[in-house]
Structures are given as C-alpha cells and as structure tokens.
Amino acid sequence: MKLVTQTDLEDLALLLEDLVKRLPKMKREERIDVAARVRTAAKHLEAIDKIVKDEVKEVRKGKEGYVNGETWKAKLSLVSVTRLDQKALKEVKPNIWNEFAKDNEDQRVSFEPR
C-alpha cells in the first residue's frame, strides 16, 4: 500500500474515533450537523466495502478461504441461512400470510440543508 494511502486511512480512523468520543459533549444542533455530514462519507465507505467484497467473492469463486491484502487478509465464509419466502407464502397460503403479516410504522430520519 502506498504510504500516503496508509497514512490517510490511519488519519481517517483516528478522526472518526475522536469524533465519536466528542459526540456526547456536543450540543444537539452540532450532533445533527455532524450526522448529516458523515452520511456522505458513510455512502463512500459502503461503496468501497461492496466493491472489495464483490472482488473477494469473485476471486474465491464460491469457495471459502482467504484473499491476501498487503497488511490485512479478507476471509470468505459460507454461512447457511434459512429465510421465509414471503412472496411464495402469500401466493400459496394467503390466509396464513394475512394472519401473521403485521403493518408497522418505521421511523426514518433524513437530513437536508436549512
């Protein structure tokens, strides 16, 4: 890894750790502004995470194992997961689906400039 990239990543981690530590002492208005500003960074971090994870999955071709970085290594694990096929249940057993389906209200917070 290039030294400048490594230094930037270390600085970013330290800045974020420091920001989290200072958050409780901030006024609510400042915390809201901080949360709004880090949303963009979070989206970029998620993009990096997805790109690299997709690459690891492609390299491993569906088999468990490691892909080495320069300092870190990525591990692909296969985990068995069971999920309910809600669409099929609704089509085949609509009465059962209706009996157990629940409508809930989700609370979502978004940010926009003032």
PARO-125554 format. One record per atom (N, C-alpha, C): residue number from 1; residue in three letters; atom name; x, y, z. Coordinates in nm, 2 decimals. Each point is the difference from the previous one (the first is absolute). Layout:
lose NUM; fise Ala; balum CA; px X; py Y; pz Z
...
END
This chain:
lose 1; fise Met; balum N; px 0.09; py -0.12; pz 0.00
lose 1; fise Met; balum CA; px -0.09; py 0.12; pz 0.00
lose 1; fise Met; balum C; px 0.09; py 0.12; pz 0.00
lose 2; fise Lys; balum N; px -0.04; py 0.10; pz -0.08
lose 2; fise Lys; balum CA; px 0.08; py 0.12; pz 0.00
lose 2; fise Lys; balum C; px 0.00; py 0.07; pz 0.13
lose 3; fise Leu; balum N; px 0.11; py 0.06; pz 0.04
lose 3; fise Leu; balum CA; px 0.01; py 0.06; pz 0.14
lose 3; fise Leu; balum C; px -0.11; py 0.11; pz 0.01
lose 4; fise Val; balum N; px -0.03; py 0.08; pz -0.10
lose 4; fise Val; balum CA; px -0.09; py 0.10; pz 0.01
lose 4; fise Val; balum C; px -0.14; py -0.05; pz 0.03
lose 5; fise Thr; balum N; px -0.04; py -0.12; pz -0.07
lose 5; fise Thr; balum CA; px -0.13; py -0.06; pz 0.02
lose 5; fise Thr; balum C; px -0.01; py -0.05; pz 0.14
lose 6; fise Gln; balum N; px 0.11; py -0.07; pz 0.05
lose 6; fise Gln; balum CA; px 0.00; py -0.06; pz 0.14
lose 6; fise Gln; balum C; px -0.01; py 0.12; pz 0.10
lose 7; fise Thr; balum N; px 0.07; py 0.11; pz -0.02
lose 7; fise Thr; balum CA; px -0.01; py 0.11; pz 0.09
lose 7; fise Thr; balum C; px -0.14; py 0.06; pz 0.00
lose 8; fise Asp; balum N; px -0.06; py 0.02; pz -0.12
lose 8; fise Asp; balum CA; px -0.13; py 0.05; pz -0.01
lose 8; fise Asp; balum C; px -0.10; py -0.09; pz 0.08
lose 9; fise Leu; balum N; px 0.01; py -0.13; pz -0.02
lose 9; fise Leu; balum CA; px -0.10; py -0.09; pz 0.07
lose 9; fise Leu; balum C; px 0.02; py 0.00; pz 0.15
lose 10; fise Glu; balum N; px 0.12; py 0.01; pz 0.04
lose 10; fise Glu; balum CA; px 0.03; py 0.01; pz 0.15
lose 10; fise Glu; balum C; px -0.06; py 0.13; pz 0.05
lose 11; fise Asp; balum N; px 0.03; py 0.11; pz -0.07
lose 11; fise Asp; balum CA; px -0.06; py 0.13; pz 0.04
lose 11; fise Asp; balum C; px -0.15; py 0.00; pz 0.01
lose 12; fise Leu; balum N; px -0.06; py -0.06; pz -0.10
lose 12; fise Leu; balum CA; px -0.15; py -0.01; pz -0.01
lose 12; fise Leu; balum C; px -0.05; py -0.08; pz 0.12
lose 13; fise Ala; balum N; px 0.06; py -0.11; pz 0.03
lose 13; fise Ala; balum CA; px -0.05; py -0.08; pz 0.12
lose 13; fise Ala; balum C; px 0.02; py 0.08; pz 0.13
lose 14; fise Leu; balum N; px 0.11; py 0.07; pz 0.02
lose 14; fise Leu; balum CA; px 0.02; py 0.08; pz 0.12
lose 14; fise Leu; balum C; px -0.10; py 0.11; pz 0.01
lose 15; fise Leu; balum N; px -0.03; py 0.07; pz -0.12
lose 15; fise Leu; balum CA; px -0.09; py 0.11; pz 0.00
lose 15; fise Leu; balum C; px -0.14; py -0.05; pz 0.04
lose 16; fise Leu; balum N; px -0.04; py -0.11; pz -0.06
lose 16; fise Leu; balum CA; px -0.13; py -0.06; pz 0.03
lose 16; fise Leu; balum C; px -0.02; py -0.04; pz 0.15
lose 17; fise Glu; balum N; px 0.11; py -0.07; pz 0.05
lose 17; fise Glu; balum CA; px 0.00; py -0.04; pz 0.14
lose 17; fise Glu; balum C; px -0.02; py 0.13; pz 0.09
lose 18; fise Asp; balum N; px 0.08; py 0.10; pz -0.03
lose 18; fise Asp; balum CA; px -0.01; py 0.12; pz 0.08
lose 18; fise Asp; balum C; px -0.13; py 0.07; pz -0.01
lose 19; fise Leu; balum N; px -0.06; py 0.00; pz -0.12
lose 19; fise Leu; balum CA; px -0.13; py 0.06; pz -0.01
lose 19; fise Leu; balum C; px -0.11; py -0.08; pz 0.08
lose 20; fise Val; balum N; px 0.01; py -0.13; pz 0.00
lose 20; fise Val; balum CA; px -0.10; py -0.08; pz 0.08
lose 20; fise Val; balum C; px 0.02; py 0.03; pz 0.15
lose 21; fise Lys; balum N; px 0.12; py 0.02; pz 0.04
lose 21; fise Lys; balum CA; px 0.03; py 0.03; pz 0.14
lose 21; fise Lys; balum C; px -0.06; py 0.14; pz 0.04
lose 22; fise Arg; balum N; px 0.01; py 0.09; pz -0.09
lose 22; fise Arg; balum CA; px -0.04; py 0.14; pz 0.03
lose 22; fise Arg; balum C; px -0.15; py 0.02; pz -0.01
lose 23; fise Leu; balum N; px -0.07; py -0.09; pz -0.07
lose 23; fise Leu; balum CA; px -0.14; py 0.01; pz -0.03
lose 23; fise Leu; balum C; px -0.09; py 0.02; pz 0.12
lose 24; fise Pro; balum N; px 0.02; py -0.07; pz 0.11
lose 24; fise Pro; balum CA; px -0.09; py 0.02; pz 0.12
lose 24; fise Pro; balum C; px 0.01; py 0.15; pz 0.05
lose 25; fise Lys; balum N; px 0.11; py 0.06; pz -0.02
lose 25; fise Lys; balum CA; px 0.02; py 0.13; pz 0.06
lose 25; fise Lys; balum C; px -0.05; py 0.12; pz -0.09
lose 26; fise Met; balum N; px -0.03; py -0.04; pz -0.12
lose 26; fise Met; balum CA; px -0.05; py 0.10; pz -0.10
lose 26; fise Met; balum C; px -0.15; py 0.04; pz 0.03
lose 27; fise Lys; balum N; px -0.03; py 0.12; pz -0.04
lose 27; fise Lys; balum CA; px -0.14; py 0.04; pz 0.00
lose 27; fise Lys; balum C; px -0.08; py -0.08; pz -0.10
lose 28; fise Arg; balum N; px -0.13; py -0.02; pz 0.02
lose 28; fise Arg; balum CA; px -0.08; py -0.08; pz -0.10
lose 28; fise Arg; balum C; px 0.01; py 0.06; pz -0.14
lose 29; fise Glu; balum N; px 0.00; py 0.13; pz -0.01
lose 29; fise Glu; balum CA; px 0.01; py 0.06; pz -0.14
lose 29; fise Glu; balum C; px 0.13; py -0.04; pz -0.07
lose 30; fise Glu; balum N; px 0.11; py -0.01; pz 0.08
lose 30; fise Glu; balum CA; px 0.13; py -0.03; pz -0.06
lose 30; fise Glu; balum C; px 0.00; py -0.15; pz -0.03
lose 31; fise Arg; balum N; px -0.06; py -0.09; pz 0.08
lose 31; fise Arg; balum CA; px -0.01; py -0.14; pz -0.03
lose 31; fise Arg; balum C; px -0.08; py -0.03; pz -0.13
lose 32; fise Ile; balum N; px -0.11; py 0.08; pz -0.02
lose 32; fise Ile; balum CA; px -0.08; py -0.02; pz -0.12
lose 32; fise Ile; balum C; px 0.09; py 0.04; pz -0.12
lose 33; fise Asp; balum N; px 0.07; py 0.11; pz 0.01
lose 33; fise Asp; balum CA; px 0.09; py 0.04; pz -0.11
lose 33; fise Asp; balum C; px 0.11; py -0.11; pz -0.03
lose 34; fise Val; balum N; px 0.05; py -0.05; pz 0.11
lose 34; fise Val; balum CA; px 0.11; py -0.10; pz -0.02
lose 34; fise Val; balum C; px -0.07; py -0.13; pz -0.07
lose 35; fise Ala; balum N; px -0.11; py -0.04; pz 0.05
lose 35; fise Ala; balum CA; px -0.07; py -0.12; pz -0.06
lose 35; fise Ala; balum C; px -0.03; py 0.02; pz -0.15
lose 36; fise Ala; balum N; px -0.04; py 0.12; pz -0.03
lose 36; fise Ala; balum CA; px -0.04; py 0.03; pz -0.14
lose 36; fise Ala; balum C; px 0.13; py 0.00; pz -0.09
lose 37; fise Arg; balum N; px 0.11; py 0.05; pz 0.05
lose 37; fise Arg; balum CA; px 0.12; py 0.01; pz -0.07
lose 37; fise Arg; balum C; px 0.07; py -0.14; pz -0.02
lose 38; fise Val; balum N; px -0.01; py -0.09; pz 0.10
lose 38; fise Val; balum CA; px 0.06; py -0.13; pz -0.01
lose 38; fise Val; balum C; px -0.08; py -0.09; pz -0.09
lose 39; fise Arg; balum N; px -0.13; py 0.03; pz -0.03
lose 39; fise Arg; balum CA; px -0.08; py -0.09; pz -0.09
lose 39; fise Arg; balum C; px 0.07; py -0.02; pz -0.13
lose 40; fise Thr; balum N; px 0.06; py 0.11; pz -0.06
lose 40; fise Thr; balum CA; px 0.07; py -0.01; pz -0.13
lose 40; fise Thr; balum C; px 0.12; py -0.09; pz 0.02
lose 41; fise Ala; balum N; px 0.07; py 0.02; pz 0.10
lose 41; fise Ala; balum CA; px 0.12; py -0.09; pz 0.02
lose 41; fise Ala; balum C; px -0.04; py -0.15; pz 0.02
lose 42; fise Ala; balum N; px -0.11; py -0.02; pz 0.07
lose 42; fise Ala; balum CA; px -0.05; py -0.13; pz 0.02
lose 42; fise Ala; balum C; px -0.04; py -0.07; pz -0.13
lose 43; fise Lys; balum N; px -0.06; py 0.08; pz -0.09
lose 43; fise Lys; balum CA; px -0.03; py -0.06; pz -0.13
lose 43; fise Lys; balum C; px 0.12; py -0.04; pz -0.08
lose 44; fise His; balum N; px 0.11; py 0.08; pz 0.01
lose 44; fise His; balum CA; px 0.12; py -0.03; pz -0.07
lose 44; fise His; balum C; px 0.07; py -0.13; pz 0.07
lose 45; fise Leu; balum N; px -0.01; py -0.01; pz 0.13
lose 45; fise Leu; balum CA; px 0.06; py -0.11; pz 0.07
lose 45; fise Leu; balum C; px -0.08; py -0.13; pz -0.04
lose 46; fise Glu; balum N; px -0.13; py 0.01; pz -0.01
lose 46; fise Glu; balum CA; px -0.08; py -0.11; pz -0.04
lose 46; fise Glu; balum C; px 0.03; py -0.05; pz -0.14
lose 47; fise Ala; balum N; px 0.03; py 0.10; pz -0.09
lose 47; fise Ala; balum CA; px 0.03; py -0.03; pz -0.14
lose 47; fise Ala; balum C; px 0.14; py -0.07; pz 0.00
lose 48; fise Ile; balum N; px 0.10; py 0.05; pz 0.07
lose 48; fise Ile; balum CA; px 0.13; py -0.07; pz 0.01
lose 48; fise Ile; balum C; px -0.02; py -0.14; pz 0.05
lose 49; fise Asp; balum N; px -0.08; py -0.02; pz 0.11
lose 49; fise Asp; balum CA; px -0.02; py -0.13; pz 0.06
lose 49; fise Asp; balum C; px -0.06; py -0.10; pz -0.10
lose 50; fise Lys; balum N; px -0.10; py 0.05; pz -0.08
lose 50; fise Lys; balum CA; px -0.07; py -0.09; pz -0.09
lose 50; fise Lys; balum C; px 0.09; py -0.04; pz -0.12
lose 51; fise Ile; balum N; px 0.07; py 0.10; pz -0.05
lose 51; fise Ile; balum CA; px 0.09; py -0.03; pz -0.11
lose 51; fise Ile; balum C; px 0.10; py -0.10; pz 0.04
lose 52; fise Val; balum N; px 0.07; py 0.01; pz 0.11
lose 52; fise Val; balum CA; px 0.10; py -0.09; pz 0.05
lose 52; fise Val; balum C; px -0.06; py -0.14; pz 0.03
lose 53; fise Lys; balum N; px -0.11; py 0.00; pz 0.07
lose 53; fise Lys; balum CA; px -0.06; py -0.13; pz 0.03
lose 53; fise Lys; balum C; px -0.05; py -0.08; pz -0.13
lose 54; fise Asp; balum N; px -0.05; py 0.08; pz -0.09
lose 54; fise Asp; balum CA; px -0.04; py -0.07; pz -0.13
lose 54; fise Asp; balum C; px 0.13; py -0.06; pz -0.07
lose 55; fise Glu; balum N; px 0.11; py 0.08; pz 0.01
lose 55; fise Glu; balum CA; px 0.12; py -0.05; pz -0.06
lose 55; fise Glu; balum C; px 0.05; py -0.13; pz 0.07
lose 56; fise Val; balum N; px 0.00; py 0.00; pz 0.13
lose 56; fise Val; balum CA; px 0.04; py -0.12; pz 0.08
lose 56; fise Val; balum C; px -0.09; py -0.12; pz -0.04
lose 57; fise Lys; balum N; px -0.13; py 0.02; pz -0.01
lose 57; fise Lys; balum CA; px -0.09; py -0.11; pz -0.04
lose 57; fise Lys; balum C; px 0.03; py -0.05; pz -0.14
lose 58; fise Glu; balum N; px 0.03; py 0.09; pz -0.09
lose 58; fise Glu; balum CA; px 0.04; py -0.04; pz -0.13
lose 58; fise Glu; balum C; px 0.13; py -0.08; pz -0.01
lose 59; fise Val; balum N; px 0.10; py 0.05; pz 0.08
lose 59; fise Val; balum CA; px 0.13; py -0.07; pz 0.00
lose 59; fise Val; balum C; px -0.02; py -0.14; pz 0.06
lose 60; fise Arg; balum N; px -0.08; py -0.01; pz 0.11
lose 60; fise Arg; balum CA; px -0.02; py -0.13; pz 0.07
lose 60; fise Arg; balum C; px -0.09; py -0.10; pz -0.08
lose 61; fise Lys; balum N; px -0.08; py 0.05; pz -0.10
lose 61; fise Lys; balum CA; px -0.09; py -0.08; pz -0.08
lose 61; fise Lys; balum C; px -0.09; py -0.09; pz 0.08
lose 62; fise Gly; balum N; px -0.06; py 0.06; pz 0.11
lose 62; fise Gly; balum CA; px -0.09; py -0.07; pz 0.08
lose 62; fise Gly; balum C; px 0.06; py -0.10; pz 0.10
lose 63; fise Lys; balum N; px 0.13; py 0.00; pz 0.02
lose 63; fise Lys; balum CA; px 0.06; py -0.09; pz 0.09
lose 63; fise Lys; balum C; px 0.06; py 0.08; pz 0.12
lose 64; fise Glu; balum N; px -0.01; py -0.06; pz 0.12
lose 64; fise Glu; balum CA; px 0.05; py 0.07; pz 0.12
lose 64; fise Glu; balum C; px 0.15; py 0.02; pz -0.02
lose 65; fise Gly; balum N; px 0.05; py 0.10; pz 0.07
lose 65; fise Gly; balum CA; px 0.14; py 0.02; pz 0.00
lose 65; fise Gly; balum C; px 0.04; py 0.14; pz 0.01
lose 66; fise Tyr; balum N; px 0.13; py 0.03; pz -0.01
lose 66; fise Tyr; balum CA; px 0.06; py 0.13; pz 0.02
lose 66; fise Tyr; balum C; px 0.04; py 0.06; pz -0.13
lose 67; fise Val; balum N; px 0.00; py 0.14; pz 0.00
lose 67; fise Val; balum CA; px 0.06; py 0.07; pz -0.11
lose 67; fise Val; balum C; px 0.09; py 0.11; pz 0.07
lose 68; fise Asn; balum N; px 0.13; py -0.01; pz -0.03
lose 68; fise Asn; balum CA; px 0.09; py 0.09; pz 0.07
lose 68; fise Asn; balum C; px 0.01; py 0.14; pz -0.05
lose 69; fise Gly; balum N; px 0.00; py 0.09; pz 0.10
lose 69; fise Gly; balum CA; px 0.04; py 0.14; pz -0.03
lose 69; fise Gly; balum C; px 0.14; py 0.02; pz 0.03
lose 70; fise Glu; balum N; px 0.05; py 0.12; pz 0.01
lose 70; fise Glu; balum CA; px 0.14; py 0.02; pz 0.04
lose 70; fise Glu; balum C; px 0.02; py -0.01; pz 0.15
lose 71; fise Thr; balum N; px -0.10; py 0.05; pz 0.08
lose 71; fise Thr; balum CA; px 0.01; py -0.01; pz 0.14
lose 71; fise Thr; balum C; px -0.11; py -0.08; pz 0.06
lose 72; fise Trp; balum N; px -0.11; py 0.00; pz -0.06
lose 72; fise Trp; balum CA; px -0.12; py -0.08; pz 0.05
lose 72; fise Trp; balum C; px -0.03; py -0.11; pz -0.10
lose 73; fise Lys; balum N; px -0.09; py -0.09; pz 0.04
lose 73; fise Lys; balum CA; px -0.05; py -0.10; pz -0.09
lose 73; fise Lys; balum C; px -0.15; py 0.00; pz 0.01
lose 74; fise Ala; balum N; px -0.06; py -0.04; pz -0.11
lose 74; fise Ala; balum CA; px -0.15; py -0.01; pz 0.00
lose 74; fise Ala; balum C; px -0.03; py -0.15; pz 0.01
lose 75; fise Lys; balum N; px -0.11; py -0.03; pz 0.08
lose 75; fise Lys; balum CA; px -0.04; py -0.14; pz 0.01
lose 75; fise Lys; balum C; px -0.14; py -0.01; pz -0.05
lose 76; fise Leu; balum N; px -0.02; py -0.10; pz -0.10
lose 76; fise Leu; balum CA; px -0.13; py -0.03; pz -0.04
lose 76; fise Leu; balum C; px -0.05; py -0.12; pz 0.07
lose 77; fise Ser; balum N; px -0.11; py 0.01; pz 0.07
lose 77; fise Ser; balum CA; px -0.06; py -0.11; pz 0.07
lose 77; fise Ser; balum C; px -0.14; py -0.03; pz -0.06
lose 78; fise Leu; balum N; px -0.03; py -0.12; pz -0.01
lose 78; fise Leu; balum CA; px -0.13; py -0.04; pz -0.05
lose 78; fise Leu; balum C; px -0.09; py -0.03; pz 0.13
lose 79; fise Val; balum N; px -0.11; py 0.07; pz 0.01
lose 79; fise Val; balum CA; px -0.09; py -0.02; pz 0.12
lose 79; fise Val; balum C; px -0.13; py -0.04; pz -0.05
lose 80; fise Ser; balum N; px -0.06; py -0.10; pz 0.06
lose 80; fise Ser; balum CA; px -0.13; py -0.05; pz -0.04
lose 80; fise Ser; balum C; px -0.10; py 0.09; pz 0.06
lose 81; fise Val; balum N; px -0.10; py 0.04; pz -0.08
lose 81; fise Val; balum CA; px -0.10; py 0.10; pz 0.04
lose 81; fise Val; balum C; px -0.14; py -0.06; pz -0.05
lose 82; fise Thr; balum N; px -0.10; py 0.01; pz 0.09
lose 82; fise Thr; balum CA; px -0.13; py -0.04; pz -0.04
lose 82; fise Thr; balum C; px -0.09; py 0.12; pz 0.01
lose 83; fise Arg; balum N; px -0.07; py 0.03; pz -0.11
lose 83; fise Arg; balum CA; px -0.09; py 0.12; pz 0.00
lose 83; fise Arg; balum C; px -0.14; py -0.05; pz -0.05
lose 84; fise Leu; balum N; px -0.09; py 0.07; pz 0.05
lose 84; fise Leu; balum CA; px -0.14; py -0.03; pz -0.04
lose 84; fise Leu; balum C; px -0.03; py 0.07; pz -0.13
lose 85; fise Asp; balum N; px -0.05; py -0.07; pz -0.10
lose 85; fise Asp; balum CA; px -0.03; py 0.05; pz -0.13
lose 85; fise Asp; balum C; px -0.14; py 0.06; pz 0.01
lose 86; fise Gln; balum N; px -0.01; py 0.13; pz 0.04
lose 86; fise Gln; balum CA; px -0.13; py 0.06; pz 0.03
lose 86; fise Gln; balum C; px -0.09; py 0.01; pz -0.13
lose 87; fise Lys; balum N; px 0.06; py 0.03; pz -0.11
lose 87; fise Lys; balum CA; px -0.08; py 0.00; pz -0.12
lose 87; fise Lys; balum C; px -0.07; py -0.13; pz -0.03
lose 88; fise Ala; balum N; px 0.08; py -0.11; pz 0.01
lose 88; fise Ala; balum CA; px -0.06; py -0.13; pz -0.03
lose 88; fise Ala; balum C; px -0.11; py -0.03; pz 0.10
lose 89; fise Leu; balum N; px 0.03; py 0.03; pz 0.13
lose 89; fise Leu; balum CA; px -0.10; py -0.03; pz 0.11
lose 89; fise Leu; balum C; px -0.13; py 0.08; pz -0.03
lose 90; fise Lys; balum N; px 0.02; py 0.12; pz -0.04
lose 90; fise Lys; balum CA; px -0.12; py 0.09; pz -0.03
lose 90; fise Lys; balum C; px -0.08; py -0.06; pz -0.12
lose 91; fise Glu; balum N; px 0.07; py -0.05; pz -0.10
lose 91; fise Glu; balum CA; px -0.07; py -0.06; pz -0.11
lose 91; fise Glu; balum C; px -0.07; py -0.14; pz 0.03
lose 92; fise Val; balum N; px 0.07; py -0.08; pz 0.07
lose 92; fise Val; balum CA; px -0.05; py -0.14; pz 0.03
lose 92; fise Val; balum C; px -0.09; py -0.01; pz 0.12
lose 93; fise Lys; balum N; px 0.03; py 0.08; pz 0.10
lose 93; fise Lys; balum CA; px -0.08; py -0.01; pz 0.13
lose 93; fise Lys; balum C; px -0.03; py 0.15; pz 0.04
lose 94; fise Pro; balum N; px -0.09; py 0.07; pz -0.08
lose 94; fise Pro; balum CA; px -0.02; py 0.14; pz 0.04
lose 94; fise Pro; balum C; px -0.07; py 0.02; pz 0.13
lose 95; fise Asn; balum N; px -0.08; py -0.10; pz 0.05
lose 95; fise Asn; balum CA; px -0.06; py 0.01; pz 0.13
lose 95; fise Asn; balum C; px 0.10; py 0.00; pz 0.11
lose 96; fise Ile; balum N; px 0.10; py -0.09; pz -0.01
lose 96; fise Ile; balum CA; px 0.11; py 0.00; pz 0.10
lose 96; fise Ile; balum C; px 0.08; py 0.12; pz 0.00
lose 97; fise Trp; balum N; px 0.03; py 0.05; pz -0.13
lose 97; fise Trp; balum CA; px 0.08; py 0.12; pz -0.01
lose 97; fise Trp; balum C; px -0.07; py 0.12; pz 0.06
lose 98; fise Asn; balum N; px -0.13; py 0.01; pz -0.03
lose 98; fise Asn; balum CA; px -0.08; py 0.11; pz 0.06
lose 98; fise Asn; balum C; px -0.01; py -0.01; pz 0.15
lose 99; fise Glu; balum N; px -0.01; py -0.12; pz 0.06
lose 99; fise Glu; balum CA; px -0.01; py -0.02; pz 0.14
lose 99; fise Glu; balum C; px 0.13; py 0.05; pz 0.07
lose 100; fise Phe; balum N; px 0.11; py -0.01; pz -0.06
lose 100; fise Phe; balum CA; px 0.13; py 0.03; pz 0.07
lose 100; fise Phe; balum C; px 0.06; py 0.13; pz -0.05
lose 101; fise Ala; balum N; px -0.04; py 0.05; pz -0.11
lose 101; fise Ala; balum CA; px 0.06; py 0.13; pz -0.05
lose 101; fise Ala; balum C; px -0.05; py 0.11; pz 0.09
lose 102; fise Lys; balum N; px 0.10; py 0.09; pz 0.03
lose 102; fise Lys; balum CA; px -0.03; py 0.11; pz 0.08
lose 102; fise Lys; balum C; px 0.05; py 0.13; pz -0.06
lose 103; fise Asp; balum N; px -0.08; py 0.10; pz 0.00
lose 103; fise Asp; balum CA; px 0.05; py 0.13; pz -0.05
lose 103; fise Asp; balum C; px 0.06; py 0.08; pz 0.12
lose 104; fise Asn; balum N; px 0.11; py 0.05; pz -0.03
lose 104; fise Asn; balum CA; px 0.07; py 0.08; pz 0.10
lose 104; fise Asn; balum C; px 0.04; py 0.13; pz -0.06
lose 105; fise Glu; balum N; px 0.02; py 0.10; pz 0.09
lose 105; fise Glu; balum CA; px 0.05; py 0.13; pz -0.05
lose 105; fise Glu; balum C; px 0.14; py 0.01; pz 0.04
lose 106; fise Asp; balum N; px 0.08; py 0.03; pz -0.10
lose 106; fise Asp; balum CA; px 0.15; py 0.02; pz 0.02
lose 106; fise Asp; balum C; px 0.03; py 0.14; pz 0.01
lose 107; fise Gln; balum N; px 0.09; py 0.04; pz 0.10
lose 107; fise Gln; balum CA; px 0.04; py 0.13; pz 0.02
lose 107; fise Gln; balum C; px 0.13; py 0.03; pz -0.08
lose 108; fise Arg; balum N; px 0.00; py 0.08; pz -0.10
lose 108; fise Arg; balum CA; px 0.12; py 0.03; pz -0.08
lose 108; fise Arg; balum C; px 0.04; py 0.15; pz 0.02
lose 109; fise Val; balum N; px 0.12; py 0.02; pz 0.02
lose 109; fise Val; balum CA; px 0.06; py 0.13; pz 0.01
lose 109; fise Val; balum C; px 0.08; py 0.03; pz -0.13
lose 110; fise Ser; balum N; px -0.03; py 0.11; pz -0.06
lose 110; fise Ser; balum CA; px 0.09; py 0.05; pz -0.11
lose 110; fise Ser; balum C; px 0.05; py 0.14; pz 0.03
lose 111; fise Phe; balum N; px 0.10; py 0.04; pz -0.08
lose 111; fise Phe; balum CA; px 0.06; py 0.13; pz 0.02
lose 111; fise Phe; balum C; px -0.01; py 0.08; pz -0.13
lose 112; fise Glu; balum N; px -0.02; py 0.13; pz 0.02
lose 112; fise Glu; balum CA; px 0.00; py 0.09; pz -0.11
lose 112; fise Glu; balum C; px 0.05; py 0.14; pz 0.04
lose 113; fise Pro; balum N; px 0.06; py 0.08; pz -0.09
lose 113; fise Pro; balum CA; px 0.05; py 0.13; pz 0.04
lose 113; fise Pro; balum C; px -0.11; py 0.09; pz 0.05
lose 114; fise Arg; balum N; px 0.03; py 0.09; pz 0.09
lose 114; fise Arg; balum CA; px -0.10; py 0.10; pz 0.05
lose 114; fise Arg; balum C; px -0.02; py 0.11; pz -0.10
END
